[in-house]
Every structure is written in C-alpha cells, then in structure tokens.
Amino acid sequence: MRYLLGFFLVLISFMTHADAIRTQMIEGGGGLPIAVTSNNRADAPRIVFVHGFLGSTLNWHKQLQSGLADEFHLTALDMRGHGSSAKPPQAGHYLDMQLWADDIKAALEAGGSGGGAGSGKPLLVAWSYGGHFVLDYVRYYGTDAIGGIVFVSSNAGFVPRPESPMTPEREQQIARSTSANAETLMEWTQGYLDLIIGEGELPAVEMDMLRVSAMMTPHYVRVFNREHRSDNSDLLEAVDVPVLFIVGGRDILANREQIESIAARLPQAQVSVYADSGNMPFWFDSEKFNRHIAEYAMSLIRR
C-alpha cells in the first residue's frame, strides 16, 4: 500500500506542474516511439537530460521541476526500453548502437529551433550510463549540433570496462538482475538502488519514484543492455566541444581519478567534485547542481 501511495504522490507532483511540462511521443531510431518531456520555453537556451541504465525522465524530477525551467528550455527523454518509451522484445531494437544515437538525435530535433548553449546548440547532461548513450550519438552524428556535454558520475566508456571473471556468484547475480520473475527482479533492483543511493537517505515518496523508474525497464531489455557498447576510448579525439565532468566525493561507482585522467586528455574539459555527494548529486545536492548547470550553460553561451 505504501508503494502505491508513493507512486500516486509522484504522479500528483508532476500534475501540479502540468501547465509547464509536456510529454510527447516522437519517432526514434527505427521508428520506435520515444517519450520526450519538455517545458514551454522554446525561446530559451536548451538543456537536454539523458538518464542512465534503469533510469527515466523521473530521475530528472528535481531539475524539470526547479527554477531551471524558468531560464531554460528543458528536455528529458526516455531511452528505448526505459520509462514511457516503447519496449519491444526483439533484440534488434537494442543491439544496433545507431538506434540509441537516433533516439537522442530525434529528441534534439523535436526541440525545435529554440536557443541553446552556444549559437542555439543544446547542452547535453548525461548521468551514469547515459554518458554511453550520448557517445553513441557522437559516434554517428558528431558534435556539430551540440554546444557541450556534462557527464555526471560517468566515464562514458572513454576508459574500457575491465573484463570481470565469470564466477558462479557473478553468474547468479546476472541471472537475478535479468530474471523474468517480478519478485526476484524487484529484490535485485532494490539492491542496485541501494548501491546508487549509497549512504544518502530518501523520503519514502522519493524512494518510490526511483523504484518505479527502474522497474519500468523489463527483464529482456536488461538482458540486451548487457551487450551495449562499453568501449568509447576511440572517441576521445572526436569530442571537441566543452565537457564538464561532475563526480561525487563519496561516489563508490564512478572512479574520480579515472575521470580526472580522462578530462586531462580532452581539449576543453574540466572536473568538478561534489565532496559530500555520491552517485546522484543532481538528486541529493540538487540546488547546487542546478545552479552549477545553469552557470555552465550560460558560460558556453558567452564564449
């Protein structure tokens, strides 16, 4: 009952801002319906939010419902298989990396000709595995249409993921993470969320929001996502726009030293460490994060 109550409170929270926020279905890669949420500031600089694995637009609740909406044209999309976007069961919808790139391209084009970071170009803000989705876009479409990128708690695959030995324990965890049994999947997902949240404490309604967001990704999509390209080291020279890495000082998932080494190899990159944050600075330290993103977006415009 508490779970359902929390879910309805989330819906009510969004409904209170229904005059400012709209969600539409657009045609993504391969014609797949993709959910895109935005406000009505088409004449303002653009910021586009890209969630990570098991994420959705719900992850950006504290940005979409903040003062950022008064200054910027905000857009958040649900990647294929996530959130309110289509979730077909066929592997072909997920194993072609260009389809993921096409989803972001479609969201950028759906935003119209409103202003953006640097000559009308949007600032992309990607959390965790969302950095890989953004680099899918860069791989196929380059950087001409974007003004800059913010990678939050993400190395974006600039450093290849090391191969882990397939032990019986790891096989069991993978099986649980992709189980078709709802109870097993819920239990594994809660453990995953606990890892992301770290030592932070959330009100019940916020925990329910993150849980709903994660559980909207079905088991078969989780299976296919394991095959997503994880090595983007060849794109270091292709990323020729300003880049900001944000990493929490208490983040146990994103490696700060690794991210700092990546930034040192990019021509226009900087790193900002949120000393008291973990993997979700945009949630636990949302006011600071929102101010930071606004200032960074405006700095690109002034360049």
Protein Blocks (a to p, Z undefined) as FASTA:
>chain_A
ZZmmmmmmmmmmmmmmmmmpccdddddehhiacdddddfklkbccddddddehiafklmm
mmmmmmklmmpccdddddehiajbccdfbfklmmpmklmmmmmmmmmmmnojadceehhi
acdddehjlmmmmmmmmmmnojmlpgbdcdehiaklmaccddddddfklmmmmmmmmccb
fklmmmmmmmmmmmmnmmaccdfklmmmmmmmmmmpcfklmmmmmmpcfbfklmmmmmmc
dcdddddfklckbcfklmmmmmmmpfbbccdddfkbcfklmlmmmmmmmmmmmmmmmmmm
mZZ
